[in-house]
Amino acid sequence: MSGSIEARDVLALFARTRPLFTALGDERRQEIVVHLLESAEPRSVGDIAAHLELSQPATSHHLKILRDADLLTVRRKGTLRLYDLNADAYPELLTPLRDLITTIIYCASGLGEQPGGH
């Protein structure tokens, strides 16, 4: 059925968005994203750890998960690793989430048709 949305389509969209949900499903990682949103420049692990009042190894673990989901970039400056938001990738990263939400709304409402018949 071309253009028809079914509940099984939701499973495929969940699979595409799982890394994003994993990365953003933790309060500490949410705090890191907000901290970087508020920062005028990239931050080191030490800066982020101090802001979160968390150990550097724990902070590094959270940063790795966010990096693995392509939400953050890292660059070296001497011995420091500086973390920043990967804002250029956000439109591509967040599109599957928007599609998931739209699909769930349409399936739950019983409409079963995508906007524009796609």
N, C-alpha and C positions, 0 to 999 in steps of 0.2 A: 504494500500500500504506500505509494509515493505520497509524501507530505503528512502521513499519519504518524502520530506519536503514540507509542505504547509504553507500558510500565517497564518492559525489558530494556527500552532505550535509556531509562534512568540508570540501570546498572552499568552500562557502558560509560555514561557520563560520570558516575561515581568513581569508576576506575581511573578516568582521566584526571579527576580532581583530588584523588586520594593523597598524593604528595602535598598538595596545598593544605588539605584538612589536617594532615599529620603535622606539618610545619606550624600552622597557625592554631592548632588545637590546644596548645599549652600556654598558660597565662604568662610564664616567663618569656616565651618567644614573642608573645603579643607585646609585652613590655619592651622588648628589644626593638621591635618594629616601630613602636611609638617613640621610643627614645631617639632612634635614627631619624624619624620624621621631624622631630623637634630640633635636631642637631643641624648646624650650618655646615658641618664638615664631617668626613668619615671619622669613626671612633676606633680606638684600639680595644683589645680584649680587656685590658686593665681598666680603661675608662668605663666600659660597659659593665664589667663586673662590679666596680665601685658603685655605679649608679644603681645596680640591682641589689647590692649588698649580698653578692653571691661569690663563691670561689671562682678563680680563673678557670680551673678544669671544667666545672659545671657550666660556666658561661661559654667556654669553647665548644662543649657538647651541643648546646643550644644553637650556637652560631653555625656549626657544621650542618645541623638539620635544616636551618634556614637557607644555607648555601646550597645544599643538595636539592632543595626545591626551587632553586634559581631566584630566590627572593632577595639575596644579598650578593654583593661583589666583595672581593678582598684584593688588596694590593699591598705590596711591601714598600715600606719607607724605612730604609736602614734595617734595623732588627725588628721593627714593629710590623704587625699585620693590621691594616686599617680596613674596617668594614663599613659598607655603605649600602643603601637600598639599590636594588637593581631595577630602578624605575623604568628604564627603557623596555624591559621585558614584561612589565606589568600588564599592558593591554593583552598580549598573547597569553600570559599566564592566567589572567582572570576571566578571559572569554569562556573557557569551559565551565567555570563556576556560574557565570551568568546564564549559560545555556542550561545547566543543571537546574537552577532555580526556575527558569521559565518552563522547562519541561515538567517539573514536579507540579507547578501551578496548573498547567494545562491538563495534566493527567488527573490531578485531584479534583479539578472542576468539572471533569467529564467532557471537556471540549474535544480532546483528542486530535486537534489540528493545530499545527504550528502557525504562528503569525505569518501572514504572507504566503501560506501554502507551501512552505519549504520542506 
